[in-house]
Amino acid sequence: MRFKNTHLLLALAAFFCTRAYAGNYEDLTKDFVYGDAGVQSISVMSFGPEGILFLGDSKAGKIIALDMGDRTRNDSKEAFNMNDVEGKLAALMGADPKGVVIHDMAVNPLSQNIYLAVSRADANQLGYWKMPNDLGYATVLLRINPAGEITQVDLGSISHSATEVPRVVREGTENWRKSDNRTEAVTDIAYDNGQLYVAGLSNEEFASVLRIIDFPFGKQAASYSTIEVWHVAHGKSETEAPIRTLLPYELNGEKVIIATYTCTPFVTIPVSQLKNGQHVKSTTLGEFGFGNMPIDIIKYRNSEGHDGILMSNMSKAVIRVKPEDILKQKTPLTEPLKDDEYTVGVHHDVLSIVGVTQIDNLNEANVLLLSRMPNGSLALRSYPTRNL
């Protein structure tokens, strides 16, 4: 049957789309409660469906889902730029610009609103081996809209849901960076198809773990797998080094977790092996350079429809990895670096995009970078995906 009245057709389409959209939202948030979310630390953040923001709270040992009330779709492909980010945040918070530290950044894929996890700490203490979470816990969540207006999210009055992260590392013990191990209870999170993948440290002998938590929370207990990595630069297998960044990805029809570690091993972990209580050996496919700490990893699609992976780093420029190059690396790395080697394995490109800490997708045409500029200031900068 053909509709001759296009206005009626559009109205019906809008009605049914709205109903489906609302139904999904209602199903996901039916167990949410309104009030104080009880956030003790915003260690990492990641968006899920329907504008729901997930917080990894290392101090509380929880994953907290926030209904941001931020579901208005923005299909703009415009760039976003903001100079002197620290100065603007400091003015809002009544602090010195060097007394404000950004711990993580996440862009709502629906609205393109930018969210920053922030603490009051001495930014001068940041360095190659001192990450924001090493300096203290972020408890402030700020929103920047596409017009550049900055507001604080009230975490004391918000619709939310939370779940415990099982067996998190205890407080009171130090890591090699002289920071409390509890800051690494949750090192990264990612949502994919109804599940949250949560990396971090546990209180077990094999401390590095990858958990899978169903969302909405409460359907069943989190699964829990200990993870082993062959660290090429260190020349040994390790079970205490936490995953720094993770990305659910499909490679040649197989669902995997792409993960990176300090000193930049690049590994894959088949999701099919992540069974509760199992010890899993990841497959090391690349070593991208020791003396570095990965910060963020995202997947993107450029204007030609080609997919790629971007990594931001503490002491390296942005790294680009193409999925086809991962597939070309047929043989896992199992030997230590030779004296004349710095990087081995998967081919990757070190882009001329320097000073970048946080990175996320902004819209179909741009990724968003939080960058330290040559003059020392911090800026938000768009980078066109057509150039990737």
C-alpha positions in Angstrom: 0.0 0.0 0.0 1.3 3.5 -0.9 0.6 6.5 1.3 -0.4 9.5 -0.9 -0.5 11.8 2.1 3.2 12.3 2.9 2.4 14.4 6.0 0.4 11.5 7.4 3.2 9.1 6.6 5.8 11.3 8.4 3.5 11.7 11.4 3.0 8.0 11.7 6.7 7.3 11.3 7.5 9.8 14.0 4.9 8.4 16.3 6.1 4.8 16.1 9.8 5.8 16.3 9.0 7.8 19.4 7.1 5.0 20.9 9.9 2.5 20.3 12.5 5.0 21.5 10.6 5.7 24.7 9.9 2.0 25.3 13.6 1.1 25.2 14.4 4.0 27.5 11.7 3.0 29.9 12.9 -0.6 30.0 16.5 0.5 30.7 15.6 2.9 33.5 12.6 1.2 35.2 14.7 0.3 38.2 16.5 3.7 38.5 15.9 5.8 41.6 16.0 9.6 42.0 18.3 11.1 44.6 21.9 11.1 45.7 23.9 8.8 43.4 26.5 8.3 46.1 29.5 9.0 43.8 32.8 8.8 45.7 35.1 8.9 42.6 34.6 9.3 38.9 37.6 7.2 37.8 36.4 6.6 34.2 33.2 7.3 32.1 31.5 5.9 29.1 28.2 6.4 27.4 25.7 3.7 26.8 22.3 3.8 25.1 19.6 6.4 25.5 22.1 9.0 26.9 22.9 6.9 30.0 26.3 7.7 31.4 28.3 5.0 33.2 30.7 5.9 35.9 33.5 3.6 37.1 33.8 4.5 40.8 37.1 3.0 42.1 36.7 4.3 45.7 33.2 3.0 46.2 33.9 -0.2 44.2 30.8 0.4 42.0 29.6 1.1 38.5 27.0 3.8 38.5 24.5 4.5 35.7 23.2 8.0 35.4 20.1 9.1 33.5 21.4 12.4 32.3 18.1 13.6 31.0 20.0 14.4 27.8 18.3 12.5 24.9 17.6 15.3 22.4 19.3 14.1 19.2 21.8 16.5 17.5 22.7 15.4 14.0 25.0 18.4 13.4 28.4 17.7 11.8 29.9 20.9 13.1 33.3 21.1 14.8 33.7 22.2 18.4 36.6 24.2 19.8 37.3 25.7 23.2 40.4 27.5 24.4 41.7 27.8 28.0 39.5 24.9 29.2 41.2 24.9 32.7 40.7 28.6 33.1 37.0 28.3 32.2 36.4 25.4 34.6 38.4 27.1 37.3 36.2 30.2 37.0 33.1 28.1 37.4 34.5 26.1 40.4 36.1 29.1 42.1 39.6 27.6 41.8 43.0 28.4 40.4 43.4 27.1 36.8 46.3 24.9 37.9 44.2 23.6 40.8 41.8 21.9 38.4 42.5 18.4 36.9 40.4 16.6 34.3 40.2 12.9 34.8 38.1 11.7 31.9 35.9 13.0 29.0 32.9 11.5 27.4 30.7 12.8 24.6 27.0 12.0 24.6 26.5 10.5 21.1 22.9 11.7 21.0 23.2 15.4 22.0 27.0 16.0 21.4 27.1 17.4 24.9 30.6 17.0 26.4 31.1 15.6 30.0 34.2 16.1 32.1 35.1 14.4 35.3 37.0 17.0 37.4 38.9 17.2 40.7 40.5 20.0 42.7 44.2 18.9 42.6 47.6 20.3 41.7 47.9 19.9 37.9 51.6 20.6 38.2 52.1 17.1 39.6 50.9 15.4 36.5 53.6 13.6 34.5 54.4 10.5 32.4 53.8 8.2 35.4 51.3 10.4 37.4 47.8 10.1 36.0 44.9 12.3 37.3 43.5 9.4 39.4 46.9 9.2 41.1 46.5 12.7 42.5 43.0 12.3 44.0 39.4 11.3 43.3 37.3 13.3 40.8 33.9 14.1 42.3 32.7 16.9 40.0 30.9 16.2 36.8 30.6 19.1 34.3 28.6 19.4 31.1 29.6 21.6 28.1 27.0 22.0 25.4 27.7 22.7 21.7 27.3 26.5 22.4 30.2 26.2 24.9 28.1 26.8 28.0 29.5 25.0 31.1 27.2 23.7 33.9 27.7 21.4 36.8 25.7 18.2 37.0 24.0 17.7 40.4 25.0 14.2 41.4 23.0 14.6 44.6 19.7 14.8 42.8 19.7 12.6 39.7 18.0 9.4 38.4 20.5 6.5 38.8 21.2 2.9 39.3 24.3 1.2 40.7 26.0 -2.2 41.1 28.9 -3.5 43.1 32.1 -4.4 41.4 33.1 -7.7 42.9 36.5 -8.3 44.6 38.0 -4.9 44.1 41.6 -4.3 45.2 41.9 -3.2 48.8 42.8 0.3 49.9 46.1 1.0 51.7 48.7 -0.6 49.4 50.9 1.3 47.0 51.7 0.6 43.4 55.1 1.3 41.7 54.0 4.9 41.1 53.5 5.4 44.8 49.7 5.7 44.4 47.1 3.7 46.3 46.2 0.5 44.4 42.5 1.3 45.0 42.7 4.0 42.4 43.0 1.2 39.8 40.0 -0.8 41.0 38.3 0.4 37.7 40.7 1.4 35.0 38.3 1.4 32.0 34.7 0.6 31.1 32.9 0.1 27.8 29.3 -0.7 27.0 28.4 -3.1 24.2 25.0 -4.7 23.4 23.6 -4.9 26.9 26.9 -5.6 28.7 29.5 -3.5 30.4 33.1 -4.6 30.2 35.0 -3.4 33.3 38.8 -3.6 33.6 40.8 -3.1 36.8 42.5 -4.7 39.8 41.1 -7.2 42.2 42.2 -8.5 45.6 43.2 -11.9 44.1 46.7 -13.3 43.5 46.1 -12.8 39.8 45.1 -9.2 40.3 44.3 -8.0 36.7 40.7 -8.8 35.9 38.1 -8.2 33.3 34.5 -8.3 34.4 31.3 -8.5 32.4 28.2 -6.9 34.0 24.8 -7.1 32.4 22.8 -3.9 32.0 20.2 -3.1 33.3 21.8 -4.1 36.6 20.6 -6.9 38.8 19.7 -9.6 36.2 22.6 -11.8 37.2 26.0 -11.5 39.0 29.0 -10.1 37.2 31.3 -12.6 35.5 34.9 -12.4 36.5 38.0 -13.4 34.6 41.7 -12.9 35.5 43.8 -11.7 32.6 47.4 -12.5 31.8 49.5 -10.6 29.3 52.8 -11.3 27.6 54.6 -8.0 28.1 57.2 -7.8 25.2 59.1 -4.8 26.6 59.4 -6.4 30.0 60.1 -9.9 28.6 57.7 -11.8 30.8 54.1 -12.7 31.4 52.2 -10.5 33.9 49.0 -10.9 35.9 49.2 -7.8 38.1 49.3 -5.1 35.4 45.8 -3.7 34.8 44.3 -3.1 31.4 44.6 0.6 30.8 42.2 1.0 27.8 39.7 -1.5 26.3 37.5 -1.5 23.2 34.9 -4.2 22.3 35.4 -4.9 18.6 34.6 -7.5 15.9 37.5 -8.9 14.0 36.8 -11.2 11.1 33.5 -12.2 12.6 34.9 -12.8 16.1 33.9 -10.6 19.0 37.1 -9.5 20.9 38.2 -7.0 23.4 41.1 -4.9 22.2 43.2 -3.8 25.2 46.3 -1.9 25.9 48.6 -1.7 28.9 51.3 0.5 30.4 54.4 0.5 28.2 51.9 -0.2 25.4 51.3 -3.9 24.7 48.4 -4.1 22.2 46.4 -7.3 22.8 43.2 -9.0 21.9 41.0 -11.1 24.2 38.2 -13.3 22.7 35.0 -12.6 24.4 34.0 -16.2 24.1 36.8 -17.0 26.6 35.6 -14.6 29.3 33.8 -17.2 31.4 33.2 -16.6 35.1 36.2 -17.8 37.2 38.4 -18.4 34.1 42.0 -17.4 33.8 42.5 -16.0 30.3 45.8 -15.4 28.4 45.4 -12.5 26.1 47.1 -12.5 22.7 49.8 -9.9 22.4 49.9 -8.6 18.8 51.8 -5.4 19.1 54.3 -3.5 21.2 53.9 0.3 20.5 56.7 1.6 22.7 57.8 1.4 26.3 57.8 4.4 28.6 54.2 5.2 27.8 50.8 5.0 29.4 47.7 4.7 27.1 44.8 6.9 28.2 42.0 6.5 25.7 41.0 4.2 22.8 38.1 4.7 20.4 36.9 3.4 17.1 35.9 5.8 14.3 34.7 5.8 10.7 36.1 8.2 8.2 34.3 9.9 5.3 35.1 7.0 3.0 33.4 4.5 5.3 36.7 3.0 6.6 36.9 2.0 10.2 39.9 2.7 12.4 41.1 2.8 16.0 42.7 5.8 17.7 44.7 5.8 20.9 45.7 8.8 23.0 48.8 8.4 25.3 50.6 10.1 28.2 54.0 10.3 26.4 53.3 9.6 22.7 51.3 11.3 20.0 48.0 9.8 18.9 48.3 6.3 17.5 46.1 5.0 14.6 45.6 1.3 14.0 43.7 -0.1 11.0 41.6 -3.3 11.6 43.1 -4.9 8.5 46.6 -4.5 10.0 45.5 -6.3 13.1 44.3 -9.2 11.0 47.6 -9.3 9.1 49.5 -10.0 12.4 49.0 -13.7 12.3 51.6 -14.7 14.9 51.3 -13.6 18.5 54.4 -12.0 20.1 56.0 -14.3 22.6 59.6 -13.1 22.7 61.2 -10.1 24.5 62.2 -7.0 22.6 65.7 -7.2 21.0 68.2 -4.5 22.0 67.6 -2.6 18.7 63.8 -2.8 18.9 61.3 -0.2 20.2 58.1 -1.3 18.5 57.1 -4.7 17.0 54.1 -6.5 15.7 50.9 -4.8 14.4 51.7 -1.9 12.0 50.5 1.4 13.4 50.8 5.0 12.6 51.9 7.7 15.0 50.0 10.7 13.9 51.2 14.3 14.0 48.6 15.0 16.7 50.5 15.8 19.9 49.6 16.7 23.5 46.4 14.8 23.4 45.1 13.2 26.6 41.4 12.5 26.2 39.7 11.5 23.0 36.1 10.6 21.9 33.8 10.7 18.9 32.0 14.0 18.6 29.8 13.4 15.5 30.0 11.7 12.1 32.5 14.2 10.8 34.8 14.8 13.9 36.5 13.3 16.8 37.1 15.5 19.9 40.5 15.9 21.4 41.5 17.3 24.8 44.9 18.7 24.1 47.8 20.5 25.9 48.7 23.3 23.6 52.2 24.7 23.0 51.5 27.7 25.3 50.7 25.2 28.1 47.0 25.8 28.1 44.4 23.0 27.7 42.0 23.1 24.8 39.2 21.1 23.3 39.8 20.6 19.6 37.8 18.9 16.8 39.7 16.7 14.3 38.0 15.8 11.0 37.6 12.1 10.4 38.2 12.8 6.7 41.8 13.3 7.6 42.2 9.9 9.3 
